[in-house]
Amino acid sequence: MKFDFYKQMNTMDCGPTCLRMVANYYGQSITPAQLHAKTRLRRDGVSLLGLSDAAEDIGFRV
């Protein structure tokens, strides 16, 4: 498998960045800003629920 690499914008951005790489692999183009909004990224990071909700919102079954 070949994944495009996306660098985290900060230390609290790892979950959304990983989701972006997976989404890109499956042909979905999504910006960091869109993922930050969908995951409800805060200063202390994101919750697993936020990641799950964002993944479902962009079309993944979780």
PDBQT receptor file of N, H, CA, C and O in Angstrom, charges set to zero:
ATOM      1  N   MET A   1       0.835  -1.180   0.000  1.00  0.00    +0.000 N 
ATOM      2  CA  MET A   1       0.000   0.000   0.000  1.00  0.00    +0.000 C 
ATOM      3  C   MET A   1       0.876   1.239   0.000  1.00  0.00    +0.000 C 
ATOM      4  O   MET A   1       1.936   1.275   0.625  1.00  0.00    +0.000 OA
ATOM      5  N   LYS A   2       0.418   2.237  -0.703  1.00  0.00    +0.000 N 
ATOM      6  H   LYS A   2      -0.443   2.208  -1.211  1.00  0.00    +0.000 HD
ATOM      7  CA  LYS A   2       1.132   3.504  -0.720  1.00  0.00    +0.000 C 
ATOM      8  C   LYS A   2       0.213   4.599  -0.199  1.00  0.00    +0.000 C 
ATOM      9  O   LYS A   2      -0.884   4.813  -0.715  1.00  0.00    +0.000 OA
ATOM     10  N   PHE A   3       0.683   5.284   0.831  1.00  0.00    +0.000 N 
ATOM     11  H   PHE A   3       1.575   5.111   1.251  1.00  0.00    +0.000 HD
ATOM     12  CA  PHE A   3      -0.060   6.390   1.416  1.00  0.00    +0.000 C 
ATOM     13  C   PHE A   3       0.694   7.682   1.175  1.00  0.00    +0.000 C 
ATOM     14  O   PHE A   3       1.918   7.720   1.294  1.00  0.00    +0.000 OA
ATOM     15  N   ASP A   4      -0.026   8.743   0.837  1.00  0.00    +0.000 N 
ATOM     16  H   ASP A   4      -1.021   8.713   0.740  1.00  0.00    +0.000 HD
ATOM     17  CA  ASP A   4       0.586  10.061   0.807  1.00  0.00    +0.000 C 
ATOM     18  C   ASP A   4       0.825  10.493   2.247  1.00  0.00    +0.000 C 
ATOM     19  O   ASP A   4       0.035  10.188   3.140  1.00  0.00    +0.000 OA
ATOM     20  N   PHE A   5       1.918  11.202   2.456  1.00  0.00    +0.000 N 
ATOM     21  H   PHE A   5       2.560  11.450   1.730  1.00  0.00    +0.000 HD
ATOM     22  CA  PHE A   5       2.270  11.668   3.796  1.00  0.00    +0.000 C 
ATOM     23  C   PHE A   5       1.760  13.087   3.999  1.00  0.00    +0.000 C 
ATOM     24  O   PHE A   5       1.944  13.951   3.143  1.00  0.00    +0.000 OA
ATOM     25  N   TYR A   6       1.125  13.317   5.126  1.00  0.00    +0.000 N 
ATOM     26  H   TYR A   6       0.975  12.615   5.822  1.00  0.00    +0.000 HD
ATOM     27  CA  TYR A   6       0.715  14.659   5.533  1.00  0.00    +0.000 C 
ATOM     28  C   TYR A   6       1.324  14.927   6.899  1.00  0.00    +0.000 C 
ATOM     29  O   TYR A   6       1.178  14.120   7.817  1.00  0.00    +0.000 OA
ATOM     30  N   LYS A   7       1.999  16.044   7.034  1.00  0.00    +0.000 N 
ATOM     31  H   LYS A   7       2.118  16.699   6.288  1.00  0.00    +0.000 HD
ATOM     32  CA  LYS A   7       2.629  16.410   8.298  1.00  0.00    +0.000 C 
ATOM     33  C   LYS A   7       1.607  17.056   9.229  1.00  0.00    +0.000 C 
ATOM     34  O   LYS A   7       0.765  17.846   8.804  1.00  0.00    +0.000 OA
ATOM     35  N   GLN A   8       1.703  16.701  10.502  1.00  0.00    +0.000 N 
ATOM     36  H   GLN A   8       2.387  16.059  10.847  1.00  0.00    +0.000 HD
ATOM     37  CA  GLN A   8       0.846  17.325  11.506  1.00  0.00    +0.000 C 
ATOM     38  C   GLN A   8       1.143  18.814  11.569  1.00  0.00    +0.000 C 
ATOM     39  O   GLN A   8       2.290  19.237  11.427  1.00  0.00    +0.000 OA
ATOM     40  N   MET A   9       0.095  19.605  11.783  1.00  0.00    +0.000 N 
ATOM     41  H   MET A   9      -0.837  19.262  11.897  1.00  0.00    +0.000 HD
ATOM     42  CA  MET A   9       0.285  21.045  11.918  1.00  0.00    +0.000 C 
ATOM     43  C   MET A   9       0.750  21.399  13.332  1.00  0.00    +0.000 C 
ATOM     44  O   MET A   9       1.433  22.404  13.528  1.00  0.00    +0.000 OA
ATOM     45  N   ASN A  10       0.382  20.578  14.314  1.00  0.00    +0.000 N 
ATOM     46  H   ASN A  10      -0.173  19.762  14.155  1.00  0.00    +0.000 HD
ATOM     47  CA  ASN A  10       0.820  20.769  15.701  1.00  0.00    +0.000 C 
ATOM     48  C   ASN A  10       0.704  19.433  16.434  1.00  0.00    +0.000 C 
ATOM     49  O   ASN A  10       0.283  18.436  15.848  1.00  0.00    +0.000 OA
ATOM     50  N   THR A  11       1.072  19.413  17.700  1.00  0.00    +0.000 N 
ATOM     51  H   THR A  11       1.414  20.223  18.177  1.00  0.00    +0.000 HD
ATOM     52  CA  THR A  11       1.101  18.144  18.441  1.00  0.00    +0.000 C 
ATOM     53  C   THR A  11      -0.282  17.582  18.749  1.00  0.00    +0.000 C 
ATOM     54  O   THR A  11      -0.400  16.399  19.069  1.00  0.00    +0.000 OA
ATOM     55  N   MET A  12      -1.309  18.381  18.662  1.00  0.00    +0.000 N 
ATOM     56  H   MET A  12      -1.214  19.342  18.402  1.00  0.00    +0.000 HD
ATOM     57  CA  MET A  12      -2.667  17.916  18.953  1.00  0.00    +0.000 C 
ATOM     58  C   MET A  12      -3.423  17.491  17.700  1.00  0.00    +0.000 C 
ATOM     59  O   MET A  12      -4.622  17.217  17.759  1.00  0.00    +0.000 OA
ATOM     60  N   ASP A  13      -2.746  17.436  16.597  1.00  0.00    +0.000 N 
ATOM     61  H   ASP A  13      -1.772  17.659  16.549  1.00  0.00    +0.000 HD
ATOM     62  CA  ASP A  13      -3.356  17.232  15.289  1.00  0.00    +0.000 C 
ATOM     63  C   ASP A  13      -3.153  15.816  14.739  1.00  0.00    +0.000 C 
ATOM     64  O   ASP A  13      -3.433  15.576  13.565  1.00  0.00    +0.000 OA
ATOM     65  N   CYS A  14      -2.677  14.881  15.554  1.00  0.00    +0.000 N 
ATOM     66  H   CYS A  14      -2.449  15.076  16.508  1.00  0.00    +0.000 HD
ATOM     67  CA  CYS A  14      -2.315  13.563  15.020  1.00  0.00    +0.000 C 
ATOM     68  C   CYS A  14      -3.521  12.771  14.521  1.00  0.00    +0.000 C 
ATOM     69  O   CYS A  14      -3.453  12.171  13.449  1.00  0.00    +0.000 OA
ATOM     70  N   GLY A  15      -4.607  12.755  15.262  1.00  0.00    +0.000 N 
ATOM     71  H   GLY A  15      -4.662  13.242  16.133  1.00  0.00    +0.000 HD
ATOM     72  CA  GLY A  15      -5.794  12.000  14.843  1.00  0.00    +0.000 C 
ATOM     73  C   GLY A  15      -6.377  12.495  13.531  1.00  0.00    +0.000 C 
ATOM     74  O   GLY A  15      -6.567  11.702  12.610  1.00  0.00    +0.000 OA
ATOM     75  N   PRO A  16      -6.669  13.804  13.421  1.00  0.00    +0.000 N 
ATOM     76  CA  PRO A  16      -7.187  14.320  12.160  1.00  0.00    +0.000 C 
ATOM     77  C   PRO A  16      -6.229  14.108  10.984  1.00  0.00    +0.000 C 
ATOM     78  O   PRO A  16      -6.667  13.860   9.860  1.00  0.00    +0.000 OA
ATOM     79  N   THR A  17      -4.929  14.206  11.243  1.00  0.00    +0.000 N 
ATOM     80  H   THR A  17      -4.573  14.407  12.155  1.00  0.00    +0.000 HD
ATOM     81  CA  THR A  17      -3.958  14.004  10.166  1.00  0.00    +0.000 C 
ATOM     82  C   THR A  17      -3.967  12.554   9.695  1.00  0.00    +0.000 C 
ATOM     83  O   THR A  17      -3.906  12.302   8.491  1.00  0.00    +0.000 OA
ATOM     84  N   CYS A  18      -4.040  11.604  10.609  1.00  0.00    +0.000 N 
ATOM     85  H   CYS A  18      -4.090  11.809  11.586  1.00  0.00    +0.000 HD
ATOM     86  CA  CYS A  18      -4.130  10.186  10.229  1.00  0.00    +0.000 C 
ATOM     87  C   CYS A  18      -5.405   9.916   9.438  1.00  0.00    +0.000 C 
ATOM     88  O   CYS A  18      -5.380   9.209   8.430  1.00  0.00    +0.000 OA
ATOM     89  N   LEU A  19      -6.512  10.478   9.896  1.00  0.00    +0.000 N 
ATOM     90  H   LEU A  19      -6.533  11.052  10.714  1.00  0.00    +0.000 HD
ATOM     91  CA  LEU A  19      -7.778  10.304   9.182  1.00  0.00    +0.000 C 
ATOM     92  C   LEU A  19      -7.687  10.897   7.783  1.00  0.00    +0.000 C 
ATOM     93  O   LEU A  19      -8.243  10.339   6.837  1.00  0.00    +0.000 OA
ATOM     94  N   ARG A  20      -7.001  12.009   7.644  1.00  0.00    +0.000 N 
ATOM     95  H   ARG A  20      -6.550  12.463   8.413  1.00  0.00    +0.000 HD
ATOM     96  CA  ARG A  20      -6.820  12.627   6.322  1.00  0.00    +0.000 C 
ATOM     97  C   ARG A  20      -6.031  11.704   5.388  1.00  0.00    +0.000 C 
ATOM     98  O   ARG A  20      -6.373  11.576   4.212  1.00  0.00    +0.000 OA
ATOM     99  N   MET A  21      -4.979  11.061   5.904  1.00  0.00    +0.000 N 
ATOM    100  H   MET A  21      -4.701  11.166   6.860  1.00  0.00    +0.000 HD
ATOM    101  CA  MET A  21      -4.187  10.146   5.078  1.00  0.00    +0.000 C 
ATOM    102  C   MET A  21      -5.018   8.947   4.628  1.00  0.00    +0.000 C 
ATOM    103  O   MET A  21      -4.938   8.536   3.470  1.00  0.00    +0.000 OA
ATOM    104  N   VAL A  22      -5.810   8.389   5.530  1.00  0.00    +0.000 N 
ATOM    105  H   VAL A  22      -5.875   8.723   6.470  1.00  0.00    +0.000 HD
ATOM    106  CA  VAL A  22      -6.662   7.249   5.183  1.00  0.00    +0.000 C 
ATOM    107  C   VAL A  22      -7.722   7.675   4.168  1.00  0.00    +0.000 C 
ATOM    108  O   VAL A  22      -7.972   6.967   3.193  1.00  0.00    +0.000 OA
ATOM    109  N   ALA A  23      -8.341   8.825   4.399  1.00  0.00    +0.000 N 
ATOM    110  H   ALA A  23      -8.138   9.400   5.191  1.00  0.00    +0.000 HD
ATOM    111  CA  ALA A  23      -9.361   9.324   3.470  1.00  0.00    +0.000 C 
ATOM    112  C   ALA A  23      -8.767   9.548   2.087  1.00  0.00    +0.000 C 
ATOM    113  O   ALA A  23      -9.385   9.204   1.079  1.00  0.00    +0.000 OA
ATOM    114  N   ASN A  24      -7.572  10.124   2.036  1.00  0.00    +0.000 N 
ATOM    115  H   ASN A  24      -7.070  10.404   2.855  1.00  0.00    +0.000 HD
ATOM    116  CA  ASN A  24      -6.919  10.354   0.751  1.00  0.00    +0.000 C 
ATOM    117  C   ASN A  24      -6.645   9.044   0.032  1.00  0.00    +0.000 C 
ATOM    118  O   ASN A  24      -6.808   8.962  -1.185  1.00  0.00    +0.000 OA
ATOM    119  N   TYR A  25      -6.234   8.021   0.765  1.00  0.00    +0.000 N 
ATOM    120  H   TYR A  25      -6.102   8.088   1.754  1.00  0.00    +0.000 HD
ATOM    121  CA  TYR A  25      -5.976   6.714   0.166  1.00  0.00    +0.000 C 
ATOM    122  C   TYR A  25      -7.225   6.180  -0.532  1.00  0.00    +0.000 C 
ATOM    123  O   TYR A  25      -7.134   5.553  -1.588  1.00  0.00    +0.000 OA
ATOM    124  N   TYR A  26      -8.381   6.429   0.061  1.00  0.00    +0.000 N 
ATOM    125  H   TYR A  26      -8.455   6.938   0.919  1.00  0.00    +0.000 HD
ATOM    126  CA  TYR A  26      -9.642   5.963  -0.513  1.00  0.00    +0.000 C 
ATOM    127  C   TYR A  26     -10.298   6.982  -1.440  1.00  0.00    +0.000 C 
ATOM    128  O   TYR A  26     -11.484   6.873  -1.749  1.00  0.00    +0.000 OA
ATOM    129  N   GLY A  27      -9.525   7.974  -1.883  1.00  0.00    +0.000 N 
ATOM    130  H   GLY A  27      -8.561   8.063  -1.632  1.00  0.00    +0.000 HD
ATOM    131  CA  GLY A  27      -9.997   8.898  -2.906  1.00  0.00    +0.000 C 
ATOM    132  C   GLY A  27     -10.765  10.104  -2.416  1.00  0.00    +0.000 C 
ATOM    133  O   GLY A  27     -11.376  10.813  -3.215  1.00  0.00    +0.000 OA
ATOM    134  N   GLN A  28     -10.747  10.349  -1.122  1.00  0.00    +0.000 N 
ATOM    135  H   GLN A  28     -10.251   9.773  -0.473  1.00  0.00    +0.000 HD
ATOM    136  CA  GLN A  28     -11.456  11.504  -0.566  1.00  0.00    +0.000 C 
ATOM    137  C   GLN A  28     -10.459  12.638  -0.346  1.00  0.00    +0.000 C 
ATOM    138  O   GLN A  28      -9.431  12.452   0.304  1.00  0.00    +0.000 OA
ATOM    139  N   SER A  29     -10.764  13.789  -0.880  1.00  0.00    +0.000 N 
ATOM    140  H   SER A  29     -11.600  13.940  -1.408  1.00  0.00    +0.000 HD
ATOM    141  CA  SER A  29      -9.922  14.961  -0.668  1.00  0.00    +0.000 C 
ATOM    142  C   SER A  29     -10.568  15.829   0.405  1.00  0.00    +0.000 C 
ATOM    143  O   SER A  29     -11.676  16.334   0.226  1.00  0.00    +0.000 OA
ATOM    144  N   ILE A  30      -9.871  15.994   1.506  1.00  0.00    +0.000 N 
ATOM    145  H   ILE A  30      -8.971  15.584   1.652  1.00  0.00    +0.000 HD
ATOM    146  CA  ILE A  30     -10.412  16.781   2.617  1.00  0.00    +0.000 C 
ATOM    147  C   ILE A  30      -9.287  17.626   3.206  1.00  0.00    +0.000 C 
ATOM    148  O   ILE A  30      -8.169  17.144   3.393  1.00  0.00    +0.000 OA
ATOM    149  N   THR A  31      -9.586  18.862   3.491  1.00  0.00    +0.000 N 
ATOM    150  H   THR A  31     -10.493  19.254   3.339  1.00  0.00    +0.000 HD
ATOM    151  CA  THR A  31      -8.559  19.779   3.989  1.00  0.00    +0.000 C 
ATOM    152  C   THR A  31      -8.387  19.631   5.499  1.00  0.00    +0.000 C 
ATOM    153  O   THR A  31      -9.279  19.141   6.191  1.00  0.00    +0.000 OA
ATOM    154  N   PRO A  32      -7.228  20.061   6.000  1.00  0.00    +0.000 N 
ATOM    155  CA  PRO A  32      -7.043  20.040   7.450  1.00  0.00    +0.000 C 
ATOM    156  C   PRO A  32      -8.110  20.864   8.174  1.00  0.00    +0.000 C 
ATOM    157  O   PRO A  32      -8.606  20.450   9.222  1.00  0.00    +0.000 OA
ATOM    158  N   ALA A  33      -8.461  22.008   7.630  1.00  0.00    +0.000 N 
ATOM    159  H   ALA A  33      -8.059  22.345   6.779  1.00  0.00    +0.000 HD
ATOM    160  CA  ALA A  33      -9.477  22.851   8.275  1.00  0.00    +0.000 C 
ATOM    161  C   ALA A  33     -10.821  22.130   8.361  1.00  0.00    +0.000 C 
ATOM    162  O   ALA A  33     -11.513  22.226   9.375  1.00  0.00    +0.000 OA
ATOM    163  N   GLN A  34     -11.190  21.415   7.309  1.00  0.00    +0.000 N 
ATOM    164  H   GLN A  34     -10.628  21.337   6.486  1.00  0.00    +0.000 HD
ATOM    165  CA  GLN A  34     -12.443  20.662   7.331  1.00  0.00    +0.000 C 
ATOM    166  C   GLN A  34     -12.395  19.575   8.403  1.00  0.00    +0.000 C 
ATOM    167  O   GLN A  34     -13.358  19.382   9.145  1.00  0.00    +0.000 OA
ATOM    168  N   LEU A  35     -11.272  18.871   8.478  1.00  0.00    +0.000 N 
ATOM    169  H   LEU A  35     -10.490  19.028   7.876  1.00  0.00    +0.000 HD
ATOM    170  CA  LEU A  35     -11.156  17.810   9.484  1.00  0.00    +0.000 C 
ATOM    171  C   LEU A  35     -11.114  18.363  10.897  1.00  0.00    +0.000 C 
ATOM    172  O   LEU A  35     -11.667  17.758  11.816  1.00  0.00    +0.000 OA
ATOM    173  N   HIS A  36     -10.468  19.500  11.078  1.00  0.00    +0.000 N 
ATOM    174  H   HIS A  36     -10.020  19.991  10.332  1.00  0.00    +0.000 HD
ATOM    175  CA  HIS A  36     -10.440  20.097  12.416  1.00  0.00    +0.000 C 
ATOM    176  C   HIS A  36     -11.855  20.426  12.872  1.00  0.00    +0.000 C 
ATOM    177  O   HIS A  36     -12.207  20.211  14.032  1.00  0.00    +0.000 OA
ATOM    178  N   ALA A  37     -12.655  20.941  11.965  1.00  0.00    +0.000 N 
ATOM    179  H   ALA A  37     -12.370  21.116  11.023  1.00  0.00    +0.000 HD
ATOM    180  CA  ALA A  37     -14.046  21.259  12.309  1.00  0.00    +0.000 C 
ATOM    181  C   ALA A  37     -14.845  19.981  12.572  1.00  0.00    +0.000 C 
ATOM    182  O   ALA A  37     -15.593  19.904  13.547  1.00  0.00    +0.000 OA
ATOM    183  N   LYS A  38     -14.685  18.982  11.706  1.00  0.00    +0.000 N 
ATOM    184  H   LYS A  38     -14.078  19.045  10.914  1.00  0.00    +0.000 HD
ATOM    185  CA  LYS A  38     -15.462  17.747  11.842  1.00  0.00    +0.000 C 
ATOM    186  C   LYS A  38     -15.091  16.962  13.107  1.00  0.00    +0.000 C 
ATOM    187  O   LYS A  38     -15.954  16.339  13.726  1.00  0.00    +0.000 OA
ATOM    188  N   THR A  39     -13.813  16.992  13.489  1.00  0.00    +0.000 N 
ATOM    189  H   THR A  39     -13.112  17.498  12.986  1.00  0.00    +0.000 HD
ATOM    190  CA  THR A  39     -13.378  16.257  14.684  1.00  0.00    +0.000 C 
ATOM    191  C   THR A  39     -13.525  17.084  15.956  1.00  0.00    +0.000 C 
ATOM    192  O   THR A  39     -13.326  16.581  17.062  1.00  0.00    +0.000 OA
ATOM    193  N   ARG A  40     -13.872  18.341  15.792  1.00  0.00    +0.000 N 
ATOM    194  H   ARG A  40     -14.034  18.750  14.894  1.00  0.00    +0.000 HD
ATOM    195  CA  ARG A  40     -13.991  19.269  16.924  1.00  0.00    +0.000 C 
ATOM    196  C   ARG A  40     -12.657  19.390  17.671  1.00  0.00    +0.000 C 
ATOM    197  O   ARG A  40     -12.600  19.286  18.896  1.00  0.00    +0.000 OA
ATOM    198  N   LEU A  41     -11.587  19.612  16.896  1.00  0.00    +0.000 N 
ATOM    199  H   LEU A  41     -11.634  19.697  15.900  1.00  0.00    +0.000 HD
ATOM    200  CA  LEU A  41     -10.240  19.754  17.455  1.00  0.00    +0.000 C 
ATOM    201  C   LEU A  41     -10.194  20.931  18.426  1.00  0.00    +0.000 C 
ATOM    202  O   LEU A  41     -10.654  22.032  18.125  1.00  0.00    +0.000 OA
ATOM    203  N   ARG A  42      -9.623  20.661  19.603  1.00  0.00    +0.000 N 
ATOM    204  H   ARG A  42      -9.249  19.766  19.848  1.00  0.00    +0.000 HD
ATOM    205  CA  ARG A  42      -9.451  21.699  20.625  1.00  0.00    +0.000 C 
ATOM    206  C   ARG A  42      -7.983  21.778  21.001  1.00  0.00    +0.000 C 
ATOM    207  O   ARG A  42      -7.155  21.046  20.457  1.00  0.00    +0.000 OA
ATOM    208  N   ARG A  43      -7.664  22.656  21.922  1.00  0.00    +0.000 N 
ATOM    209  H   ARG A  43      -8.336  23.250  22.364  1.00  0.00    +0.000 HD
ATOM    210  CA  ARG A  43      -6.268  22.806  22.346  1.00  0.00    +0.000 C 
ATOM    211  C   ARG A  43      -5.711  21.534  22.953  1.00  0.00    +0.000 C 
ATOM    212  O   ARG A  43      -4.502  21.308  22.904  1.00  0.00    +0.000 OA
ATOM    213  N   ASP A  44      -6.566  20.699  23.525  1.00  0.00    +0.000 N 
ATOM    214  H   ASP A  44      -7.548  20.883  23.565  1.00  0.00    +0.000 HD
ATOM    215  CA  ASP A  44      -6.101  19.455  24.141  1.00  0.00    +0.000 C 
ATOM    216  C   ASP A  44      -6.290  18.242  23.235  1.00  0.00    +0.000 C 
ATOM    217  O   ASP A  44      -6.180  17.105  23.696  1.00  0.00    +0.000 OA
ATOM    218  N   GLY A  45      -6.573  18.468  21.953  1.00  0.00    +0.000 N 
ATOM    219  H   GLY A  45      -6.663  19.391  21.579  1.00  0.00    +0.000 HD
ATOM    220  CA  GLY A  45      -6.692  17.381  20.981  1.00  0.00    +0.000 C 
ATOM    221  C   GLY A  45      -8.131  17.058  20.630  1.00  0.00    +0.000 C 
ATOM    222  O   GLY A  45      -9.020  17.903  20.736  1.00  0.00    +0.000 OA
ATOM    223  N   VAL A  46      -8.344  15.814  20.208  1.00  0.00    +0.000 N 
ATOM    224  H   VAL A  46      -7.622  15.128  20.122  1.00  0.00    +0.000 HD
ATOM    225  CA  VAL A  46      -9.686  15.364  19.829  1.00  0.00    +0.000 C 
ATOM    226  C   VAL A  46     -10.025  14.096  20.608  1.00  0.00    +0.000 C 
ATOM    227  O   VAL A  46      -9.137  13.390  21.086  1.00  0.00    +0.000 OA
ATOM    228  N   SER A  47     -11.294  13.827  20.725  1.00  0.00    +0.000 N 
ATOM    229  H   SER A  47     -12.015  14.401  20.337  1.00  0.00    +0.000 HD
ATOM    230  CA  SER A  47     -11.737  12.597  21.387  1.00  0.00    +0.000 C 
ATOM    231  C   SER A  47     -11.903  11.492  20.344  1.00  0.00    +0.000 C 
ATOM    232  O   SER A  47     -11.966  11.764  19.145  1.00  0.00    +0.000 OA
ATOM    233  N   LEU A  48     -11.972  10.263  20.805  1.00  0.00    +0.000 N 
ATOM    234  H   LEU A  48     -11.920  10.042  21.779  1.00  0.00    +0.000 HD
ATOM    235  CA  LEU A  48     -12.250   9.154  19.889  1.00  0.00    +0.000 C 
ATOM    236  C   LEU A  48     -13.626   9.316  19.259  1.00  0.00    +0.000 C 
ATOM    237  O   LEU A  48     -13.827   8.959  18.099  1.00  0.00    +0.000 OA
ATOM    238  N   LEU A  49     -14.567   9.851  20.017  1.00  0.00    +0.000 N 
ATOM    239  H   LEU A  49     -14.404  10.142  20.960  1.00  0.00    +0.000 HD
ATOM    240  CA  LEU A  49     -15.893  10.108  19.464  1.00  0.00    +0.000 C 
ATOM    241  C   LEU A  49     -15.815  11.139  18.341  1.00  0.00    +0.000 C 
ATOM    242  O   LEU A  49     -16.485  10.992  17.319  1.00  0.00    +0.000 OA
ATOM    243  N   GLY A  50     -15.010  12.171  18.522  1.00  0.00    +0.000 N 
ATOM    244  H   GLY A  50     -14.466  12.290  19.353  1.00  0.00    +0.000 HD
ATOM    245  CA  GLY A  50     -14.838  13.172  17.475  1.00  0.00    +0.000 C 
ATOM    246  C   GLY A  50     -14.252  12.573  16.208  1.00  0.00    +0.000 C 
ATOM    247  O   GLY A  50     -14.689  12.896  15.104  1.00  0.00    +0.000 OA
ATOM    248  N   LEU A  51     -13.257  11.696  16.365  1.00  0.00    +0.000 N 
ATOM    249  H   LEU A  51     -12.901  11.434  17.262  1.00  0.00    +0.000 HD
ATOM    250  CA  LEU A  51     -12.668  11.026  15.199  1.00  0.00    +0.000 C 
ATOM    251  C   LEU A  51     -13.681  10.108  14.526  1.00  0.00    +0.000 C 
ATOM    252  O   LEU A  51     -13.786  10.083  13.300  1.00  0.00    +0.000 OA
ATOM    253  N   SER A  52     -14.422   9.356  15.329  1.00  0.00    +0.000 N 
ATOM    254  H   SER A  52     -14.337   9.377  16.325  1.00  0.00    +0.000 HD
ATOM    255  CA  SER A  52     -15.429   8.446  14.789  1.00  0.00    +0.000 C 
ATOM    256  C   SER A  52     -16.521   9.210  14.046  1.00  0.00    +0.000 C 
ATOM    257  O   SER A  52     -16.910   8.829  12.942  1.00  0.00    +0.000 OA
ATOM    258  N   ASP A  53     -17.009  10.283  14.650  1.00  0.00    +0.000 N 
ATOM    259  H   ASP A  53     -16.693  10.592  15.547  1.00  0.00    +0.000 HD
ATOM    260  CA  ASP A  53     -18.044  11.092  13.994  1.00  0.00    +0.000 C 
ATOM    261  C   ASP A  53     -17.540  11.679  12.679  1.00  0.00    +0.000 C 
ATOM    262  O   ASP A  53     -18.262  11.695  11.683  1.00  0.00    +0.000 OA
ATOM    263  N   ALA A  54     -16.304  12.158  12.680  1.00  0.00    +0.000 N 
ATOM    264  H   ALA A  54     -15.717  12.145  13.490  1.00  0.00    +0.000 HD
ATOM    265  CA  ALA A  54     -15.728  12.736  11.463  1.00  0.00    +0.000 C 
ATOM    266  C   ALA A  54     -15.584  11.673  10.378  1.00  0.00    +0.000 C 
ATOM    267  O   ALA A  54     -15.885  11.928   9.212  1.00  0.00    +0.000 OA
ATOM    268  N   ALA A  55     -15.125  10.485  10.760  1.00  0.00    +0.000 N 
ATOM    269  H   ALA A  55     -14.881  10.278  11.707  1.00  0.00    +0.000 HD
ATOM    270  CA  ALA A  55     -14.969   9.401   9.789  1.00  0.00    +0.000 C 
ATOM    271  C   ALA A  55     -16.316   9.037   9.167  1.00  0.00    +0.000 C 
ATOM    272  O   ALA A  55     -16.407   8.850   7.953  1.00  0.00    +0.000 OA
ATOM    273  N   GLU A  56     -17.344   8.937   9.976  1.00  0.00    +0.000 N 
ATOM    274  H   GLU A  56     -17.270   9.088  10.961  1.00  0.00    +0.000 HD
ATOM    275  CA  GLU A  56     -18.683   8.643   9.447  1.00  0.00    +0.000 C 
ATOM    276  C   GLU A  56     -19.173   9.768   8.546  1.00  0.00    +0.000 C 
ATOM    277  O   GLU A  56     -19.790   9.517   7.511  1.00  0.00    +0.000 OA
ATOM    278  N   ASP A  57     -18.898  11.008   8.941  1.00  0.00    +0.000 N 
ATOM    279  H   ASP A  57     -18.396  11.211   9.782  1.00  0.00    +0.000 HD
ATOM    280  CA  ASP A  57     -19.350  12.169   8.181  1.00  0.00    +0.000 C 
ATOM    281  C   ASP A  57     -18.740  12.215   6.778  1.00  0.00    +0.000 C 
ATOM    282  O   ASP A  57     -19.364  12.720   5.844  1.00  0.00    +0.000 OA
ATOM    283  N   ILE A  58     -17.524  11.689   6.632  1.00  0.00    +0.000 N 
ATOM    284  H   ILE A  58     -17.017  11.279   7.390  1.00  0.00    +0.000 HD
ATOM    285  CA  ILE A  58     -16.905  11.704   5.302  1.00  0.00    +0.000 C 
ATOM    286  C   ILE A  58     -17.116  10.393   4.545  1.00  0.00    +0.000 C 
ATOM    287  O   ILE A  58     -16.554  10.186   3.470  1.00  0.00    +0.000 OA
ATOM    288  N   GLY A  59     -17.933   9.515   5.120  1.00  0.00    +0.000 N 
ATOM    289  H   GLY A  59     -18.390   9.683   5.994  1.00  0.00    +0.000 HD
ATOM    290  CA  GLY A  59     -18.347   8.341   4.366  1.00  0.00    +0.000 C 
ATOM    291  C   GLY A  59     -17.820   6.998   4.811  1.00  0.00    +0.000 C 
ATOM    292  O   GLY A  59     -18.112   5.986   4.175  1.00  0.00    +0.000 OA
ATOM    293  N   PHE A  60     -17.048   6.957   5.890  1.00  0.00    +0.000 N 
ATOM    294  H   PHE A  60     -16.811   7.779   6.406  1.00  0.00    +0.000 HD
ATOM    295  CA  PHE A  60     -16.559   5.676   6.388  1.00  0.00    +0.000 C 
ATOM    296  C   PHE A  60     -17.581   5.049   7.325  1.00  0.00    +0.000 C 
ATOM    297  O   PHE A  60     -18.313   5.746   8.027  1.00  0.00    +0.000 OA
ATOM    298  N   ARG A  61     -17.617   3.743   7.322  1.00  0.00    +0.000 N 
ATOM    299  H   ARG A  61     -17.022   3.177   6.752  1.00  0.00    +0.000 HD
ATOM    300  CA  ARG A  61     -18.473   3.015   8.259  1.00  0.00    +0.000 C 
ATOM    301  C   ARG A  61     -17.613   2.614   9.450  1.00  0.00    +0.000 C 
ATOM    302  O   ARG A  61     -16.638   1.879   9.297  1.00  0.00    +0.000 OA
ATOM    303  N   VAL A  62     -17.970   3.093  10.626  1.00  0.00    +0.000 N 
ATOM    304  H   VAL A  62     -18.763   3.690  10.751  1.00  0.00    +0.000 HD
ATOM    305  CA  VAL A  62     -17.161   2.794  11.823  1.00  0.00    +0.000 C 
ATOM    306  C   VAL A  62     -18.010   2.139  12.889  1.00  0.00    +0.000 C 
ATOM    307  O   VAL A  62     -17.508   1.815  13.965  1.00  0.00    +0.000 OA
TER     308      VAL A  62
